[in-house]
Amino acid sequence: MAELDGDMKQGRLDADGIEKFREKIGVDWPYTRWSTWNEVATRDGIRHYAYGFGDDNPLYCDPEYAEKSRWGSVIAPPGFLEGAGLTPAIDTPAEVRKRGKGALSGVHMFWAGDHIRFFRPVREGERLWVRRFYVDINEKESRFGGKSALSVRRRVYWNDEGELIAIWDADFVHTERNKAAKRNTEGKKFEQHVYTPDELQMIDDHYAKETVRGAEERWVEDVQVGDDLGTRYRGPLVVGDVIAWLQGNGRHEIFPYRLNWKNRQRMGGFYSRNEFGAWDSAMRVHWDDDFARSVGANRAYDYGMLRNAWVQQMATDWMGDDAIIVRVDDRVSGFNTLGDLTRLTGVVESIDQEGEWPEVALKIECYNQRDERTAYGTVVVRLPSRERGLPEYPEAPADHGLLPGMLVPHEGPWAR
């Protein structure tokens, strides 16, 4: 959820820095083997990712079960793409690669939301490719730290055949670290909730009741607006949950020892010295309370993508094996800090019968034990139909979500 880059006006958020950052729009920011967790969607990689956010859906984890499904093999949870894919070799001039270099260096970035369109599943054994580039940045006001900017980073994913898998836009809020910290200290005193045995038993009782729809069809004809998806709990969040997420999704910024040194040569602005003088990455906001407070949080907090995974899991468990997710729009609206308990609720918000296939919009929200909403989103699914059979994915756009002048797969140097 936190990122830094560059080496210009360290830690300053101003109009010049935002305009400089704008130069990055449309410039490829490649994923190499340094920054890719899964180049290939292996059986182990898919299972590790699913387990990393607490999902044991047999479509992802049981090869024998998955082979009998409509997919014929293990498929990946939709969010698997976040840590996947290499960028193909693209001949980008040096002067283009340097555009925007150093802009907003030292300014903290919070993962603030996602806008995803899916066009096919990720199947076991597929090699994945990705293009990553910014598409926008604008100044705004932020509840996290006063004056801020909102940037949008796009990732476009293909398989080895050049088939488009997804277009994923991620929103990032940029804030000045010292102003965010000051805002935090001026707020009301934070008190950590301590859970009673009865509260822990209530949470366990909910875990025991969770079900996966699985092979039982959920027909679109049987769904009505207002249908309740139920209530689920995730937490209380502990450092082990953060470690489990990293085991599944990975983060290249926290490589150790010699690899840490090499990484600091590549992206030194992401690292600073910790309380005992050692180099440490900005990712420590997710386990280091003091550093997290320096960016405005009350304690160390989770990754925004973890809540994105929970939101999508609520949808996939409800919809069953034969349904598909076609769109996700979510927003991270607050910190989910260590010790917080997240309550997820969901409801069928609308059913659109006008397009090529009926689409069911699920409204899903996340609240903590203080009844503060920390994330919310809409997941749009296509369900099986008694009249029309199994749903298919939408047709991929001709431009694959690339900006003008960017080569699409069948035109690029990686084309077959």
N, C-alpha and C positions, 0 to 999 in steps of 0.2 A: 504493500500500500504506500510505501514511501520511496521516492527516488530523487536523486540530484544529478546534475551533469554540468560539465564545462568549467571555465576558469576566467570569468569576466568580473563584474561588480559583485564580489562575493556576498551573498545573502541579501542583496537589494532587489526589491520589486518596484520597478518604475517604468514609465512609458517607453523610455529608450530600450530597456531590457526586453519588454514585451514585443516591441517592433523588431528588435534583433532576433528574437525567438521566432518571429513570423517567417524569417528567411528559411527556416527548416521545413516549411510546408512543402510536401512533395519530394523531399530528399530521402532516399532509402536509408534506413537505420538497420543494417543487416543483423540477422541472427546467425552466428557461427557456432561451432561446437563448444566455444567458450560459454555461450549464453543460452544454449538449447538443452533442455532436460531430456526430451524424447525426440530423436531424429526419426525413429520408426515407432509406429504404434504396436509395440510388442505385447504379448499376452501378459507378461510380468508388469510392464510399464502401465498398462491400463488398470490392472488390479491394484497396483500400488497407489495410483492416483485415486481410485475409488475409495480404497481403505483410508486414504489420507484425510478425507472429510466425512468418514463414517458411513459409507455406502457399500452394502454387500449385495446389491442387485445382481442376480445370477446372469443377466445379460452381459455384465461386465466381468464377472468373477468365476463363472462356471462354464468351461468350454463345452461340455457335453450338453448342458441345458441350452446354451446359445446356438449350437449347431441345429437344434430342432426348431428354432424360431424362424420367423420370416427372413431374418438377416443371414442365417446360415453359418454364422461364426460369432465370436466375441466382438462386440462393438464397444466404443469408448463412451463414457459420460460426456455430455456436450462440452463441459468446461475443460476437458482434457487438452484442448487446443492451446490454452493459455501458456503452457510450458513446452510447446511442441514446435517442430519445424525448423529447417535450415533455410537461409535465403540463397537463391540461385546466384551464380556468378553474373554480375551486371557491370558493364563497363561505364562507371560513373567518373567523370573528370574530377581531378583533385580539387579544383576550385568550387565545384558543386558540393562535394562531400564536406567542405569546410564551412558551408553557409550556415550561419547562426551559431557557430562554435562559441561556447562560453556563455551564451545567453542565459540569464537567470541562474547562474552558478551559485550554489549554496542556498538557494531558495527551496524550501521544503515542498514536496509534492505528495498529495493525498489521492489515492485512488477513489474516485467519487461516483462512478457508475459505468454502465455498459449498455451498448445498443448493438445487438447481434442478430444477424440473419443467417440461417442455416439452409444449405442446398443439398446436402447429402450427409450420411453418417461417416464417422471414422471407423474403419474396419481393422481388425487384427491383421498385422503384417504390412499395412500401408506405410510407405515412406511419405513424409509430409514436408511441404514447402510453404514458406511464408514471406510476404513483403510487409515491412513495417515502416510507417511514415506518418508525420503529422498532417492534419487536414485543416486545423483551425486553432486560434488562440484569441481570447478577448478578456479585457479587464472586467472584473465583477466584484461584488461585495460577498464576503464569506462569513458564515457563522463561526467558522473555525478560527479566523484570525483577522477580521476586519478587511482591509483592502486585499484583493487577491486577483488571480487570473485563472481562467478556465481554458485548458487546452484539450484537444481531441486527437488521440493517436489511433490510427487505423492499422489493423492487421488483416491481410487477405491470405487465406489458406487454400492450398491445392494438394492433390495427391500426385503420384508419379505420372499419371496419365494426363495431367493438366486439367483434371476435373475440379471445379470450384467446390470447396467444402463450406466455407463460411466467410462472411465479411464482419469483422468485429471492431467496433469503435469503442474506445475506452476514454472516459472523461477523467481529467486530473485537475485538482485544485492546487494552485501554487500560492503559498503564503510565506511571509517573512517569519523566520523561526522565533526571533526575540519578541515580536509583537504578539504572536500566538501564545507564547509562554506568559507574557504579561496579562493577556486577556484571561488566561487560565487562573492566575493567582488572584485576580480581582473578583473572581466568581465565588459562589457559595462553597463552603467547606465540603470536601469530598469525604464520605464515610463508606468504608468497605463493608458490604453486607457479609455476615457470617451465617452460613446455612445450618439449620437445625436438622436433626435426624429425620423429622417428619417431612421437611422440605425435600431432602434427598430421596426419601422413599417415594414421594409424589413424582419426582422426576423419573426414577427407575420404573414406576408403574406406567408412565407414559411410554418409555422406551419399550417396555414389554408388549405394549399394545400396537406398536408400529407395524404396518404391513406393507408389502409390495404387491401391487395389482397383478403383475406378472402376465401369465398366459390367458387369464380371464379377460375377455374382450370388454372394453367400456365403449358401448355404442354411442355415437353422437346423438342418435334419436332419443336416447334415454336421459340426456343431460339437460338441465334447466338452469337459467340464470338464477343465481342465489344459492345454488348447491354449495354446501360447506365441505371444504377439504379436510377439516379437522384441525386439531392443535398439536404442535410438536415442540419439543424442547431440545436445545443444544447447549451443553455446558453443565455446571459453571466452567467457564473457560480457564484452563490451566496451561502452563508453559508446555507440558507434554502434548497438548492439542496443537500448538504452534509447530512443535517439532514434527508431529505426524503429518501436518499439512506440507511442510517442507520436504519430507521424505517422498511424498507423492507428487508434488508440483515443482519442487526444486527452486533454487535461487542462486544464480551464478555469482552474485556479489559477496557471498559469504564462503567462498573457497578458502581453505586453510593454507598456512605455511608458504611454500614456494609459489603455489598458485595464487595465494593472496597477494604476494609481492608482485607477481606478473600482472594481476588484475589492477593493482594500484597504479601501475605504469600506464594502463589503458584508460582508466577512469578515476583519476585521483580525487576529483571533486566529490566523489561519493563517500570518501573516507575521512574520518577525523580522529583525533586522539581521545581515548576514553579517560575515566577518572584516575587510572594509574599510568597514563601516558602512552599506552599502546595504541597502534592503529586499529580502528574498528569501523565497520560499515554503518551507513545510515539505517540499515535494516534492524539494528539493535533496538529501534523503537518498539519492536514486537516482543522483546523479552527484558529490556532494561528500563525499569521504571523511571529512573532519573533522566535518562535521555528522552524518553517519551514525554516527560513533563516539559522538556525544553522546546517541544513543538506544540504544546497546548493541551496534551492529554492528561488525564488524572493518573493513569498508570500505563504500563505497556499494553498494547492492543493487538487485535488480530489483523489478518490481511483482508482487505475488502473482497478479494476474490473468494475467500472462504465462505462469506455470506452469499455471494453469487452462486456458489456450488450448493449451499443449503436450499436456496430458493428453487434452483432447478431440480434438486433431488425431490422436493415436495411435489413438483409437477410430474416427474418421471415415475415416482412410486404410485401416484394417483392414476395416471393415464394408461398404464399397461404396456406390454411389449410391442404391440403392433402400431401404436400411436407414434407421432413424431413431433418434436419441437421445431417450429419454424422461425420464431422470433423471441427475443428476450430484451426487455428494457428494464433496467434496475438502477436504483440510486442508493448510495451509501450516505446516510443522513446523520450519522453520529458515530462516536467511538464505541467499540465493543471491547472493553478492557478486561484484563485478567480478573477473574472472580465474577464476571457478569454471566447471568443466565439469559439466554435468548429464547423467547417464545415466538414460534412461527404460526401464523394463521393464514388461511386461504379461502377464497370463495370464487365461484364462477361469476365473472363480471359481465360478460357478454358472449353472444354467439352470432358470428357473422356468416350469413348464408349467401352473400352476394358474389363471392369470388369463385375461383375454380374448384374450391373444396371448402366445406364448412370449417370455420376456424373458431376455436373456443379460447377466450381470453381469461386467464386465471390471475386474480389479484392476490399477491402474497406479501405479507408484512412481517417484519421482525421487531420485537419489543424486548427491552431488558426488564430486570426485576424492579426497576424504578418506573416502569410503564412508559419509558421513553422510546420512541420509534428510532431505530438505528439503521434500518434499511427497508426498502420496499421495491416492488417491481411487478411487471406484468409479463407472464409467460404465455405465448400463444401456441396452441397445440392443434394438430389435426388428428381426429379420432377415427377409428374404423366406422364404416356405415353399413347397415344391413342391406341397403339398396345398392350401394356403389362399391363396396368391398374395402380394400386397404388403402389408406391415404398415401400419396406420393409427395415428395418435396417440391417446392416451387421451382420454376425454371430459373437458371442462373442468368444474371444480367450480362449483356454482351461485353460491357467494359470491365467486368469482374471487380467493380468498385475501385479501380485504379483511376488516378487523376490524368487529365489530358497529357499526352506525350509519354506516358509510361507503357511499356510493352506488356501485352497480355501473354499468357503461357504459349499459345501456338505461334507467337511471333518472336519470342525471346530466345536468348542463347541456350536455354535449357529445354527448348522444344524437342519433341521426339521426331 
